[in-house]
Amino acid sequence: MLLCFIGSWLGQSVTDWRAFNHEQLDHHSATISWGEYWVNADFWDRSLQNWQSEFLAIGTMAVFAVYLRQRGSPESKPVGAPHDATGESN
């Protein structure tokens, strides 16, 4: 999983770096190297915005899953029931 995370983060950094340099060229500004992009605020802003949205989505799913289970959802087993009791009601 760590390799998947690092690989996707590196891929994101390369594509964001290319987009950043294209935007710099559009504004007749100097481009930067990939290494320089890693210390640039644009890279960290994009990375943290992406992570924020992912954590929000996962957190929301976790909260709703617990809420629906506690509320007696027909798609969930009662709290404390064995694993094979899914879909049964008390």
Secondary structure as UniProt FT lines:
FT   HELIX           2..26
FT   TURN            27..28
FT   HELIX           34..38
FT   HELIX           41..70
FT   TURN            71..72
FT   TURN            74..75
FT   TURN            79..80
FT   HELIX           83..85
FT   TURN            86..87
//
